[in-house]
Amino acid sequence: MTKLINLLTICRKAGKAVFGFDPCISAHCDLLLVTNDISERTLRALKKECPNTEIAEIKLSKEDLAEYFHKEIAVIGICDKGFSTAIKKIVCE
């Protein structure tokens, strides 16, 4: 998971990542990452609001992400095709 966290950090610094449900909805992301402990209600709402966006589950919890990004996050949106492709490769390993 270190590769994923490093890539997400770079992506965030480049301004190509958004964190949280509402920012992800309004940003028109290429890829949405959800934590393994996301609520079913939130996941359903996310699928309803972004029907054409790929959603991938990562093997981290909200608390795990809080250690790295200093706030509990259940949804991360990636707004760049290059970053999306690289992250999908890592997540699918």
Buried (B, 14 or more C-beta within 10 A) or exposed (E): EEEBBEBBEEBBEEEBBBBBBEBBBEBEBBBBBBBEEBEEEBBEEBEEBBEEBEBBBBEBBBEBBEEBBEEBBBBBBBBBEEBBEBBBEBBEE
